[in-house]
Amino acid sequence: MAEFSWDIRSPLDRALVAGPYGARGDAGVALTEIRNFDLVQVMARRGKAAELAKAAKDRFSVAAPEMPKAVGTADATLIWSGPDQFFVLSKGGKHSIGALAPPFAGSASLSDQSHARVLISVSGAKARAMLAKLSSIDLHADAFAIGAAAATSMDHTSVTLWRGNDRDGLAVFNVLVFATFAESLWHTMLDSAAEYGVAINHSEELA
Amino acid sequence: MRITCPFCGERELGEFTYLGDAKPVRPAADAGEDVVYDYVYLRDNIAGVMSENWYHGGGCRAWLKVTRNTLTHEISAVEAAAGAGARQASK
């Protein structure tokens, strides 16, 4: 009998080698995979968008985004992912699909994406320059402020992109990508960032 | 060419897929054979303003109804196709 291993591993387990990459010197880009998160997609049922909005407000004490934005709550981030739908990104199981099922019963369909997406945080002084090679979104601070989000494509791969809070005075961009496309996009990001010098890592801390 | 998605804003053509003429309407179940044939097979080849269906698959995955001039590529209107989050688009 063949033996199977059911260990949960990141889709980037093999591709991601922590350490410096590309040009030497100070790294212009930091690529960090965020692991071990809860991610639930919440989509309004037909004609229930208003009910969903109320249920979300009751649950999170803030309004869920109705346009391309990411909204932070005390212990979760709500990220717009399309008309009448959003992601709930959190840690520790408090907003897992099991926990969210009761408050959204009747108004929304939930889909657990915790292991279906890879979350990559892109930061550093050259983060925007690197992403400009891959994205057609205007990421200038005037056009893409903190909390701005977009459902878009990078290298023909669908991603959910949003700007988190600044770190050390520099913008931090978060990219959610389908797990099976993650390794491909990861390599593309590495190649695009190589000329600036890259610091590669993984973390369990949400940005 | 760029299309201004009512949900996402202005995006490049590569994020969208063209479906075709948005005008044909599915005939009733008891409509005659000629009407069904027309609906399934016959298309106008418009040189000018045309109403088209586009899919924003590289973005919010919404279906859009785009009014485009096929001679100039000028887009005069974009709206959500029926059922595709029309409530949100109308805001």
Contacts between the chains, C-beta under 8 A, distances in Angstrom:
chain1	res1	chain2	res2	distance
A	46	B	83	8.0
A	49	B	85	7.9
A	49	B	87	5.5
A	49	B	88	7.1
A	66	B	88	6.0
A	66	B	91	7.4
A	67	B	7	7.6
A	68	B	7	7.5
A	68	B	8	6.1
A	68	B	9	7.3
A	81	B	60	7.5
A	82	B	7	6.8
A	82	B	60	4.0
A	82	B	61	5.7
A	82	B	62	6.5
A	82	B	85	7.3
A	83	B	7	5.2
A	83	B	60	6.3
A	83	B	62	5.5
A	83	B	80	7.1
A	83	B	84	6.5
A	83	B	85	2.5
A	83	B	88	4.8
A	83	B	89	7.0
A	84	B	85	5.1
A	84	B	87	7.2
A	84	B	88	5.9
A	136	B	11	6.8
A	136	B	12	4.6
A	136	B	14	7.5
A	136	B	15	7.6
A	150	B	8	6.6
A	150	B	59	7.6
A	151	B	8	6.3
A	151	B	59	4.8
A	151	B	60	4.6
A	151	B	61	7.4
A	152	B	8	7.4
A	152	B	11	7.2
A	152	B	15	6.7
A	152	B	58	6.6
A	152	B	59	5.6
A	153	B	14	7.1
A	153	B	15	5.5
A	153	B	58	3.7
A	153	B	59	7.2
A	156	B	14	7.7
A	156	B	58	7.6
A	158	B	57	7.6
A	158	B	58	6.2
